[in-house]
């Protein structure tokens, strides 16, 4: 079973409320995540204890440069983000790297599966 892990303090409320249905990950993750996969959506610190919120199905996976993110991709990642600059600033903090609009990212679209 694969998981999409989110840092709880950042996304817990958005995930629980159904306001987050996309995750943007740095680099090409298309070999790991594919449309049709069932994954656990979990929250918690990296290398720490995590909590499963729900199962989800991956609807679509797209690999593209950050500069090609659509406004809908950005909003579904985080409703408070307004531009690719917001996404780049966030990814820079998470990954601890210098990131530009030309960096590749993987956009993973997912939907909750009620059990």
PyMOL commands that set and color helices and strands:
alter all, ss='L'
color gray80, all
select helices_A, chain A and resi 8-16+66-68+71-77+84-95
alter helices_A, ss='H'
color red, helices_A
select strands_A, chain A and resi 2-6+22-26+38-44+50-65+104-113
alter strands_A, ss='S'
color yellow, strands_A
deselect
rebuild
show_as cartoon
